[in-house]
Amino acid sequence: MPEKLILRDWQKIRTWLEPRIEAGQVRLISLDIFDTLLARCVEPPVIVQHAVCRAVGKQVGMAPSLVWQARQEAEQALRAEAVAAGLDHECRYVELLPRWMENMFKEHDPALGRSICQTELSLENASLHIKPDAQVFMDWVREQGVRMVAMSDMYLNGDLLGELLGRKGLLHYFDNVYVSADYKEGKYSGRLFRRMLQRQEVRAGHVVHIGDNPISDRRMACKEGLQGVWLYEKKDLRRRERLALSARMAQRGGIWVGRHFFDTVQTRIQQNDGLNPRNFFFRYGRDVLGPAFSVFMQGLQERLNRQLQAKQPVEKLLFVARDGFLFERMYRELDEKLPSEYVYLSRKVITAASTADGLDHAQAIVAFYNPKQQGLESVCKVYGLPEEALQPLAREHGFANFAEPIHNWEDTRLHNFLKDQRVQSIVQRVGRKHRDLLQRYLEQVGFFAHKRVALVDIGWNGTVQKFLKQAFGKRADFPILHGYYFAFVPKLYNDFGENNVCEGIVHDSRRGNACERIPAEFEEIFEQGARSWEGTTIGYRDCDGRIEPVLKPDSAPDRQAELRCNASVARMQEGILCHWEHYRAVQQLTGYASQQVLPYVHGLLERAVVYPTAEETRELTRLVHTEDFGHDNVLALGNRAFGVRDLLRPQQVWNRMKVAAWRYALLDKIPTGLPNFAFRIAYLHTVEK
Amino acid sequence: MVLSPIKLFLYALAFHFSSGRGRCFSPGFKALAVWYASRAEMLLFDRSAAKWWRGQLERG
């Protein structure tokens, strides 16, 4: 009887094997596949089969529970037949598939069978990764000139398992793949080992078998005369236990679903990307912004599907510059997608076009929402109006200083200025020019060529959507507009007009849920994470009949600041896209809807915004933020953090808190999260009232 | 990306003390108790360690 070998890692196996290979005692190494060479990111493995049934159900229009039931019945019948024939309790996928389809539709469709088979392989492939230490071990064995075979107790037959190993780039390591399904003989009965020895024409004493199961891979191998090695990887077992507990808790609903989901995403990321050193911005994009933007994209996809099912399909998706840049890149990664385009629109060009019929008081005061507003100068910047032409008229109405901030929005001088026909005539002349160019640009991107168009943007007020309707809503071919926003906080306008629907997917202030408001507490970081590296659109020009956007020049002071941050933004977006890749795979495996995952994402964002780590505060406050409402202002995301002395001046502290872009970063120097917690309660009290 | 449930519970308390609508990302007290009881069980009755000892102690 061979010796009892329980080894904790691949290095120990190698140390044990090395002298024996040199002595010529080992001629063949047999390796178990699942949980030995390949590990899963989901636990228990039956999750993959459920995912297959969901995909099949969707394909054939049947409830997943019925598909699952049909599969279980077919599998149990085949296993019972194998036992009755004196074989092991095994079933082959190629036999299972027709029986399963017959249970579902009373007939076998070979084309559908092939499609189901590919789905099964794809989902198995998505859930598996190669253990890095195992691959190093296999490379070493190959260098020693020792042959290897793979063995598994599995329902997939040998050629399918071979295909799976091929997809993982492992097939070339093995002379043969022995699967219990092919012979209906398992490792657990010892029969598969006998079969392998017979086929390989090798004596049992010259074979070492390595696997993670103490019974099948060690005890039974040893019983058949092979040297069985039980690979006992404690860390791996702990991971599987943790994932299984997460899956059990997910059945309770609430945040546990999201926690299970992201536990799986994190496991998958660690398995595939864990060895790569990543900088802070990449990690922030991957671990904080990635979950938020990914759940937004999933929510968007679900809404588009709902429109399709309601026979009111959205025909074209327009990702609005600049924050739609990342969303467009994420959308491109999807398998099923609608025609889409990244469009150069900005609040500035839209508002400028909206003045073609004149500028009213409601439009003018939009410029005053900016805390750094400079009265009529801001109005000119926001609407692209000529300051030099309007300045003399403003003086006539009592505005000695054109850049004087207007805090009283009902100022009589302002009303009189806007009523002045000379002012309106200048405004309309410029506005018409802006509107004509914008109209031609929109025609060029096919905006008016579809019945139903969706705008995708980060948020917040829906200015672009509102002003598009205002400027072109009278056209007969103006489409039904759906605005899908990451967060929708309509502070500026309430009425968007007929056939103009807006929805915030991660946050919509109209839902009145205080817990989901977190993106609005630090809007700037979400805009930074999603924005394009180009400047904002400040106008259009006609280039030989084609309308081209005019972007803010790199020489502008705010653009200079942006350019300095672009490298960090690019790393963040790489991290977000890395997350998105794993998010999609796990979504396929778990089948969770965005609504199930969303509460956990709100918790995740609450942690990131209200209780940031010292590293997060230090790195993120280096970024600067700009706005596209016509100014060149730069907003620093960080201010000097509070010290102990500041606590003696509570009024000053409160005032600074109120105007800070990221309030909670000001508490960075005070240890523990308690001040953040206390301030959070105080702040929620004020906003609730 | 994976937060401890107790942290989520504490974060949600801020909503509980202010608006009274802190349930959205709170794991819930009962579920939290179940979670920690399961973790404690995993730690105290370590199945993988028991398996290892079984492997060590069995004959052959």
Interface residues (C-beta under 8 A of the other chain):
Chain A: M1 K4 I6 P214 R218 R219 C222 W230 Y232 K234 L237 R238 E241 L245 R248 M249 R252 G254 I255 W256 R259 F262 D263 V265 Q266 R286 D287 V288 G290 P291 N513 A514 C515 E516 P599 Y600 H602 G603 L604 E606 R607 V610 Y611 F677 R680 I681 L684 H685 E688
Chain B: M1 V2 L3 P5 K7 L8 L10 Y11 A12 L13 A14 F15 F17 S18 S19 R21 G22 R23 C24 F25 S26 P27 G28 A31 V34 W35 S38 R39 M42 R47 S48 K51 W52 R54 G55 Q56 E58 G60
